[in-house]
Amino acid sequence: MPALTIKNIPDDLYNELKVVAEQHHRSINSEVIMCLKRSLFPQKVPSKDRLTEIRALRSQITPNAFTDEEIEHAINEGRP
């Protein structure tokens, strides 16, 4: 397996990477590999799951929250 050396990592980036690695119970090396995988190979959400999320959000929206008159008033407000 190939090896990679990264030089000149800013202190704040290294420290954050170290904290996140500890939170995930990983070595810094393993955390870097996971970060690269997430960045380079993002998971695709199946359209079925996406549709379920959209329907859940849509159910939270109050339909017809404004009357036609209120919308018309808002459009025309401030117009000469």
Jmol script that loads the backbone (N, CA, C; Angstrom):
load data "model"
ATOM      1  N   MET A   1       0.849  -1.175   0.000  1.00  0.00           N
ATOM      2  CA  MET A   1       0.000   0.000   0.000  1.00  0.00           C
ATOM      3  C   MET A   1       0.896   1.239   0.000  1.00  0.00           C
ATOM      4  N   PRO A   2       0.555   2.226  -0.823  1.00  0.00           N
ATOM      5  CA  PRO A   2       1.370   3.435  -0.886  1.00  0.00           C
ATOM      6  C   PRO A   2       1.336   4.218   0.424  1.00  0.00           C
ATOM      7  N   ALA A   3       2.377   4.978   0.646  1.00  0.00           N
ATOM      8  CA  ALA A   3       2.462   5.855   1.821  1.00  0.00           C
ATOM      9  C   ALA A   3       2.447   7.295   1.339  1.00  0.00           C
ATOM     10  N   LEU A   4       1.985   8.177   2.210  1.00  0.00           N
ATOM     11  CA  LEU A   4       1.894   9.590   1.873  1.00  0.00           C
ATOM     12  C   LEU A   4       2.423  10.393   3.050  1.00  0.00           C
ATOM     13  N   THR A   5       3.282  11.350   2.757  1.00  0.00           N
ATOM     14  CA  THR A   5       3.783  12.255   3.783  1.00  0.00           C
ATOM     15  C   THR A   5       3.213  13.631   3.510  1.00  0.00           C
ATOM     16  N   ILE A   6       2.638  14.234   4.523  1.00  0.00           N
ATOM     17  CA  ILE A   6       2.088  15.585   4.381  1.00  0.00           C
ATOM     18  C   ILE A   6       2.947  16.521   5.215  1.00  0.00           C
ATOM     19  N   LYS A   7       3.438  17.556   4.572  1.00  0.00           N
ATOM     20  CA  LYS A   7       4.332  18.492   5.252  1.00  0.00           C
ATOM     21  C   LYS A   7       3.643  19.829   5.455  1.00  0.00           C
ATOM     22  N   ASN A   8       4.150  20.568   6.416  1.00  0.00           N
ATOM     23  CA  ASN A   8       3.718  21.949   6.680  1.00  0.00           C
ATOM     24  C   ASN A   8       2.226  22.069   7.007  1.00  0.00           C
ATOM     25  N   ILE A   9       1.721  21.147   7.793  1.00  0.00           N
ATOM     26  CA  ILE A   9       0.331  21.221   8.238  1.00  0.00           C
ATOM     27  C   ILE A   9       0.223  22.325   9.283  1.00  0.00           C
ATOM     28  N   PRO A  10      -0.673  23.275   9.102  1.00  0.00           N
ATOM     29  CA  PRO A  10      -0.847  24.332  10.105  1.00  0.00           C
ATOM     30  C   PRO A  10      -1.228  23.722  11.464  1.00  0.00           C
ATOM     31  N   ASP A  11      -0.729  24.337  12.518  1.00  0.00           N
ATOM     32  CA  ASP A  11      -0.971  23.820  13.870  1.00  0.00           C
ATOM     33  C   ASP A  11      -2.444  23.667  14.178  1.00  0.00           C
ATOM     34  N   ASP A  12      -3.258  24.662  13.813  1.00  0.00           N
ATOM     35  CA  ASP A  12      -4.685  24.594  14.136  1.00  0.00           C
ATOM     36  C   ASP A  12      -5.364  23.432  13.409  1.00  0.00           C
ATOM     37  N   LEU A  13      -4.965  23.163  12.177  1.00  0.00           N
ATOM     38  CA  LEU A  13      -5.527  22.046  11.418  1.00  0.00           C
ATOM     39  C   LEU A  13      -5.119  20.717  12.047  1.00  0.00           C
ATOM     40  N   TYR A  14      -3.862  20.594  12.404  1.00  0.00           N
ATOM     41  CA  TYR A  14      -3.381  19.374  13.037  1.00  0.00           C
ATOM     42  C   TYR A  14      -4.083  19.130  14.370  1.00  0.00           C
ATOM     43  N   ASN A  15      -4.223  20.181  15.166  1.00  0.00           N
ATOM     44  CA  ASN A  15      -4.874  20.034  16.470  1.00  0.00           C
ATOM     45  C   ASN A  15      -6.331  19.619  16.318  1.00  0.00           C
ATOM     46  N   GLU A  16      -7.027  20.201  15.352  1.00  0.00           N
ATOM     47  CA  GLU A  16      -8.428  19.826  15.123  1.00  0.00           C
ATOM     48  C   GLU A  16      -8.525  18.384  14.635  1.00  0.00           C
ATOM     49  N   LEU A  17      -7.632  18.001  13.764  1.00  0.00           N
ATOM     50  CA  LEU A  17      -7.597  16.625  13.272  1.00  0.00           C
ATOM     51  C   LEU A  17      -7.353  15.645  14.419  1.00  0.00           C
ATOM     52  N   LYS A  18      -6.477  16.021  15.320  1.00  0.00           N
ATOM     53  CA  LYS A  18      -6.172  15.177  16.475  1.00  0.00           C
ATOM     54  C   LYS A  18      -7.401  15.024  17.376  1.00  0.00           C
ATOM     55  N   VAL A  19      -8.112  16.126  17.602  1.00  0.00           N
ATOM     56  CA  VAL A  19      -9.320  16.089  18.443  1.00  0.00           C
ATOM     57  C   VAL A  19     -10.385  15.191  17.813  1.00  0.00           C
ATOM     58  N   VAL A  20     -10.612  15.384  16.516  1.00  0.00           N
ATOM     59  CA  VAL A  20     -11.640  14.602  15.825  1.00  0.00           C
ATOM     60  C   VAL A  20     -11.252  13.122  15.802  1.00  0.00           C
ATOM     61  N   ALA A  21      -9.987  12.830  15.588  1.00  0.00           N
ATOM     62  CA  ALA A  21      -9.524  11.442  15.599  1.00  0.00           C
ATOM     63  C   ALA A  21      -9.789  10.801  16.962  1.00  0.00           C
ATOM     64  N   GLU A  22      -9.526  11.528  18.014  1.00  0.00           N
ATOM     65  CA  GLU A  22      -9.777  11.006  19.358  1.00  0.00           C
ATOM     66  C   GLU A  22     -11.267  10.768  19.581  1.00  0.00           C
ATOM     67  N   GLN A  23     -12.102  11.682  19.098  1.00  0.00           N
ATOM     68  CA  GLN A  23     -13.556  11.518  19.246  1.00  0.00           C
ATOM     69  C   GLN A  23     -14.050  10.264  18.531  1.00  0.00           C
ATOM     70  N   HIS A  24     -13.426   9.936  17.416  1.00  0.00           N
ATOM     71  CA  HIS A  24     -13.832   8.764  16.643  1.00  0.00           C
ATOM     72  C   HIS A  24     -13.036   7.510  17.011  1.00  0.00           C
ATOM     73  N   HIS A  25     -12.186   7.624  18.023  1.00  0.00           N
ATOM     74  CA  HIS A  25     -11.343   6.508  18.477  1.00  0.00           C
ATOM     75  C   HIS A  25     -10.492   5.964  17.329  1.00  0.00           C
ATOM     76  N   ARG A  26      -9.876   6.898  16.606  1.00  0.00           N
ATOM     77  CA  ARG A  26      -9.010   6.535  15.486  1.00  0.00           C
ATOM     78  C   ARG A  26      -7.645   7.175  15.674  1.00  0.00           C
ATOM     79  N   SER A  27      -6.690   6.627  14.953  1.00  0.00           N
ATOM     80  CA  SER A  27      -5.384   7.287  14.876  1.00  0.00           C
ATOM     81  C   SER A  27      -5.535   8.479  13.938  1.00  0.00           C
ATOM     82  N   ILE A  28      -4.572   9.378  13.985  1.00  0.00           N
ATOM     83  CA  ILE A  28      -4.608  10.531  13.088  1.00  0.00           C
ATOM     84  C   ILE A  28      -4.537  10.046  11.638  1.00  0.00           C
ATOM     85  N   ASN A  29      -3.714   9.051  11.380  1.00  0.00           N
ATOM     86  CA  ASN A  29      -3.604   8.492  10.037  1.00  0.00           C
ATOM     87  C   ASN A  29      -4.959   7.969   9.545  1.00  0.00           C
ATOM     88  N   SER A  30      -5.655   7.202  10.385  1.00  0.00           N
ATOM     89  CA  SER A  30      -6.958   6.653  10.001  1.00  0.00           C
ATOM     90  C   SER A  30      -7.982   7.763   9.781  1.00  0.00           C
ATOM     91  N   GLU A  31      -7.903   8.799  10.588  1.00  0.00           N
ATOM     92  CA  GLU A  31      -8.835   9.921  10.433  1.00  0.00           C
ATOM     93  C   GLU A  31      -8.586  10.652   9.120  1.00  0.00           C
ATOM     94  N   VAL A  32      -7.333  10.840   8.755  1.00  0.00           N
ATOM     95  CA  VAL A  32      -7.005  11.480   7.476  1.00  0.00           C
ATOM     96  C   VAL A  32      -7.550  10.643   6.325  1.00  0.00           C
ATOM     97  N   ILE A  33      -7.395   9.333   6.394  1.00  0.00           N
ATOM     98  CA  ILE A  33      -7.919   8.454   5.343  1.00  0.00           C
ATOM     99  C   ILE A  33      -9.437   8.581   5.249  1.00  0.00           C
ATOM    100  N   MET A  34     -10.117   8.622   6.385  1.00  0.00           N
ATOM    101  CA  MET A  34     -11.580   8.769   6.376  1.00  0.00           C
ATOM    102  C   MET A  34     -11.991  10.115   5.791  1.00  0.00           C
ATOM    103  N   CYS A  35     -11.273  11.166   6.134  1.00  0.00           N
ATOM    104  CA  CYS A  35     -11.573  12.498   5.581  1.00  0.00           C
ATOM    105  C   CYS A  35     -11.406  12.506   4.068  1.00  0.00           C
ATOM    106  N   LEU A  36     -10.360  11.886   3.598  1.00  0.00           N
ATOM    107  CA  LEU A  36     -10.134  11.817   2.157  1.00  0.00           C
ATOM    108  C   LEU A  36     -11.217  11.001   1.461  1.00  0.00           C
ATOM    109  N   LYS A  37     -11.595   9.885   2.051  1.00  0.00           N
ATOM    110  CA  LYS A  37     -12.661   9.059   1.460  1.00  0.00           C
ATOM    111  C   LYS A  37     -13.971   9.831   1.378  1.00  0.00           C
ATOM    112  N   ARG A  38     -14.341  10.522   2.471  1.00  0.00           N
ATOM    113  CA  ARG A  38     -15.597  11.287   2.470  1.00  0.00           C
ATOM    114  C   ARG A  38     -15.555  12.394   1.430  1.00  0.00           C
ATOM    115  N   SER A  39     -14.403  12.989   1.261  1.00  0.00           N
ATOM    116  CA  SER A  39     -14.272  14.091   0.321  1.00  0.00           C
ATOM    117  C   SER A  39     -14.234  13.619  -1.132  1.00  0.00           C
ATOM    118  N   LEU A  40     -13.516  12.552  -1.380  1.00  0.00           N
ATOM    119  CA  LEU A  40     -13.321  12.087  -2.750  1.00  0.00           C
ATOM    120  C   LEU A  40     -14.397  11.120  -3.237  1.00  0.00           C
ATOM    121  N   PHE A  41     -15.029  10.410  -2.308  1.00  0.00           N
ATOM    122  CA  PHE A  41     -16.056   9.434  -2.665  1.00  0.00           C
ATOM    123  C   PHE A  41     -17.313   9.659  -1.837  1.00  0.00           C
ATOM    124  N   PRO A  42     -17.990  10.790  -2.048  1.00  0.00           N
ATOM    125  CA  PRO A  42     -19.188  11.055  -1.246  1.00  0.00           C
ATOM    126  C   PRO A  42     -20.263  10.007  -1.518  1.00  0.00           C
ATOM    127  N   GLN A  43     -21.010   9.666  -0.467  1.00  0.00           N
ATOM    128  CA  GLN A  43     -22.081   8.685  -0.610  1.00  0.00           C
ATOM    129  C   GLN A  43     -23.252   9.311  -1.335  1.00  0.00           C
ATOM    130  N   LYS A  44     -23.810   8.556  -2.254  1.00  0.00           N
ATOM    131  CA  LYS A  44     -24.986   9.017  -2.967  1.00  0.00           C
ATOM    132  C   LYS A  44     -26.216   8.558  -2.201  1.00  0.00           C
ATOM    133  N   VAL A  45     -27.141   9.478  -2.011  1.00  0.00           N
ATOM    134  CA  VAL A  45     -28.378   9.159  -1.307  1.00  0.00           C
ATOM    135  C   VAL A  45     -29.354   8.589  -2.326  1.00  0.00           C
ATOM    136  N   PRO A  46     -29.893   7.398  -2.072  1.00  0.00           N
ATOM    137  CA  PRO A  46     -30.865   6.832  -3.003  1.00  0.00           C
ATOM    138  C   PRO A  46     -32.067   7.766  -3.163  1.00  0.00           C
ATOM    139  N   SER A  47     -32.596   7.845  -4.376  1.00  0.00           N
ATOM    140  CA  SER A  47     -33.708   8.759  -4.648  1.00  0.00           C
ATOM    141  C   SER A  47     -34.907   8.455  -3.764  1.00  0.00           C
ATOM    142  N   LYS A  48     -35.112   7.205  -3.408  1.00  0.00           N
ATOM    143  CA  LYS A  48     -36.217   6.828  -2.515  1.00  0.00           C
ATOM    144  C   LYS A  48     -36.057   7.508  -1.150  1.00  0.00           C
ATOM    145  N   ASP A  49     -34.840   7.490  -0.618  1.00  0.00           N
ATOM    146  CA  ASP A  49     -34.571   8.128   0.677  1.00  0.00           C
ATOM    147  C   ASP A  49     -34.699   9.644   0.582  1.00  0.00           C
ATOM    148  N   ARG A  50     -34.220  10.204  -0.517  1.00  0.00           N
ATOM    149  CA  ARG A  50     -34.316  11.653  -0.726  1.00  0.00           C
ATOM    150  C   ARG A  50     -35.778  12.075  -0.775  1.00  0.00           C
ATOM    151  N   LEU A  51     -36.601  11.292  -1.473  1.00  0.00           N
ATOM    152  CA  LEU A  51     -38.024  11.595  -1.582  1.00  0.00           C
ATOM    153  C   LEU A  51     -38.706  11.517  -0.218  1.00  0.00           C
ATOM    154  N   THR A  52     -38.309  10.552   0.596  1.00  0.00           N
ATOM    155  CA  THR A  52     -38.858  10.431   1.948  1.00  0.00           C
ATOM    156  C   THR A  52     -38.525  11.670   2.770  1.00  0.00           C
ATOM    157  N   GLU A  53     -37.289  12.163   2.666  1.00  0.00           N
ATOM    158  CA  GLU A  53     -36.876  13.372   3.378  1.00  0.00           C
ATOM    159  C   GLU A  53     -37.673  14.582   2.904  1.00  0.00           C
ATOM    160  N   ILE A  54     -37.873  14.691   1.602  1.00  0.00           N
ATOM    161  CA  ILE A  54     -38.619  15.819   1.044  1.00  0.00           C
ATOM    162  C   ILE A  54     -40.063  15.794   1.531  1.00  0.00           C
ATOM    163  N   ARG A  55     -40.660  14.615   1.525  1.00  0.00           N
ATOM    164  CA  ARG A  55     -42.052  14.505   1.989  1.00  0.00           C
ATOM    165  C   ARG A  55     -42.171  14.860   3.469  1.00  0.00           C
ATOM    166  N   ALA A  56     -41.176  14.475   4.261  1.00  0.00           N
ATOM    167  CA  ALA A  56     -41.196  14.806   5.685  1.00  0.00           C
ATOM    168  C   ALA A  56     -41.101  16.320   5.875  1.00  0.00           C
ATOM    169  N   LEU A  57     -40.243  16.976   5.103  1.00  0.00           N
ATOM    170  CA  LEU A  57     -40.130  18.434   5.198  1.00  0.00           C
ATOM    171  C   LEU A  57     -41.415  19.110   4.717  1.00  0.00           C
ATOM    172  N   ARG A  58     -41.966  18.599   3.628  1.00  0.00           N
ATOM    173  CA  ARG A  58     -43.187  19.184   3.071  1.00  0.00           C
ATOM    174  C   ARG A  58     -44.345  19.093   4.069  1.00  0.00           C
ATOM    175  N   SER A  59     -44.384  18.023   4.852  1.00  0.00           N
ATOM    176  CA  SER A  59     -45.478  17.866   5.816  1.00  0.00           C
ATOM    177  C   SER A  59     -45.411  18.902   6.936  1.00  0.00           C
ATOM    178  N   GLN A  60     -44.249  19.534   7.106  1.00  0.00           N
ATOM    179  CA  GLN A  60     -44.085  20.549   8.146  1.00  0.00           C
ATOM    180  C   GLN A  60     -44.517  21.940   7.681  1.00  0.00           C
ATOM    181  N   ILE A  61     -44.773  22.074   6.381  1.00  0.00           N
ATOM    182  CA  ILE A  61     -45.157  23.364   5.820  1.00  0.00           C
ATOM    183  C   ILE A  61     -46.669  23.522   5.909  1.00  0.00           C
ATOM    184  N   THR A  62     -47.092  24.666   6.397  1.00  0.00           N
ATOM    185  CA  THR A  62     -48.526  24.943   6.478  1.00  0.00           C
ATOM    186  C   THR A  62     -49.007  25.412   5.106  1.00  0.00           C
ATOM    187  N   PRO A  63     -49.895  24.627   4.487  1.00  0.00           N
ATOM    188  CA  PRO A  63     -50.376  25.051   3.169  1.00  0.00           C
ATOM    189  C   PRO A  63     -51.295  26.261   3.294  1.00  0.00           C
ATOM    190  N   ASN A  64     -51.263  27.088   2.260  1.00  0.00           N
ATOM    191  CA  ASN A  64     -52.127  28.268   2.213  1.00  0.00           C
ATOM    192  C   ASN A  64     -52.001  29.127   3.470  1.00  0.00           C
ATOM    193  N   ALA A  65     -50.772  29.345   3.904  1.00  0.00           N
ATOM    194  CA  ALA A  65     -50.532  30.153   5.099  1.00  0.00           C
ATOM    195  C   ALA A  65     -50.930  31.605   4.869  1.00  0.00           C
ATOM    196  N   PHE A  66     -50.959  32.026   3.593  1.00  0.00           N
ATOM    197  CA  PHE A  66     -51.330  33.398   3.260  1.00  0.00           C
ATOM    198  C   PHE A  66     -52.481  33.368   2.260  1.00  0.00           C
ATOM    199  N   THR A  67     -53.343  34.340   2.397  1.00  0.00           N
ATOM    200  CA  THR A  67     -54.435  34.455   1.432  1.00  0.00           C
ATOM    201  C   THR A  67     -53.921  35.148   0.176  1.00  0.00           C
ATOM    202  N   ASP A  68     -54.696  35.044  -0.900  1.00  0.00           N
ATOM    203  CA  ASP A  68     -54.316  35.719  -2.139  1.00  0.00           C
ATOM    204  C   ASP A  68     -54.212  37.225  -1.931  1.00  0.00           C
ATOM    205  N   GLU A  69     -55.081  37.760  -1.107  1.00  0.00           N
ATOM    206  CA  GLU A  69     -55.071  39.198  -0.846  1.00  0.00           C
ATOM    207  C   GLU A  69     -53.797  39.608  -0.101  1.00  0.00           C
ATOM    208  N   GLU A  70     -53.382  38.802   0.864  1.00  0.00           N
ATOM    209  CA  GLU A  70     -52.165  39.106   1.613  1.00  0.00           C
ATOM    210  C   GLU A  70     -50.933  39.057   0.696  1.00  0.00           C
ATOM    211  N   ILE A  71     -50.911  38.104  -0.196  1.00  0.00           N
ATOM    212  CA  ILE A  71     -49.799  38.002  -1.141  1.00  0.00           C
ATOM    213  C   ILE A  71     -49.792  39.202  -2.073  1.00  0.00           C
ATOM    214  N   GLU A  72     -50.956  39.556  -2.586  1.00  0.00           N
ATOM    215  CA  GLU A  72     -51.073  40.710  -3.482  1.00  0.00           C
ATOM    216  C   GLU A  72     -50.633  41.985  -2.768  1.00  0.00           C
ATOM    217  N   HIS A  73     -51.047  42.135  -1.517  1.00  0.00           N
ATOM    218  CA  HIS A  73     -50.671  43.315  -0.729  1.00  0.00           C
ATOM    219  C   HIS A  73     -49.138  43.374  -0.536  1.00  0.00           C
ATOM    220  N   ALA A  74     -48.527  42.230  -0.228  1.00  0.00           N
ATOM    221  CA  ALA A  74     -47.083  42.178  -0.032  1.00  0.00           C
ATOM    222  C   ALA A  74     -46.342  42.521  -1.325  1.00  0.00           C
ATOM    223  N   ILE A  75     -46.872  42.041  -2.449  1.00  0.00           N
ATOM    224  CA  ILE A  75     -46.241  42.346  -3.739  1.00  0.00           C
ATOM    225  C   ILE A  75     -46.295  43.839  -4.028  1.00  0.00           C
ATOM    226  N   ASN A  76     -47.448  44.413  -3.760  1.00  0.00           N
ATOM    227  CA  ASN A  76     -47.657  45.818  -4.127  1.00  0.00           C
ATOM    228  C   ASN A  76     -47.155  46.800  -3.080  1.00  0.00           C
ATOM    229  N   GLU A  77     -46.846  46.336  -1.887  1.00  0.00           N
ATOM    230  CA  GLU A  77     -46.417  47.225  -0.821  1.00  0.00           C
ATOM    231  C   GLU A  77     -45.115  47.928  -1.214  1.00  0.00           C
ATOM    232  N   GLY A  78     -45.135  49.227  -1.076  1.00  0.00           N
ATOM    233  CA  GLY A  78     -43.951  50.006  -1.371  1.00  0.00           C
ATOM    234  C   GLY A  78     -43.797  50.376  -2.835  1.00  0.00           C
ATOM    235  N   ARG A  79     -44.715  49.894  -3.674  1.00  0.00           N
ATOM    236  CA  ARG A  79     -44.644  50.252  -5.088  1.00  0.00           C
ATOM    237  C   ARG A  79     -45.412  51.540  -5.316  1.00  0.00           C
ATOM    238  N   PRO A  80     -44.937  52.392  -6.213  1.00  0.00           N
ATOM    239  CA  PRO A  80     -45.650  53.665  -6.474  1.00  0.00           C
ATOM    240  C   PRO A  80     -46.944  53.417  -7.231  1.00  0.00           C
TER     241      PRO A  80
END
end "model"
wireframe off; spacefill off
backbone 0.3
color backbone group
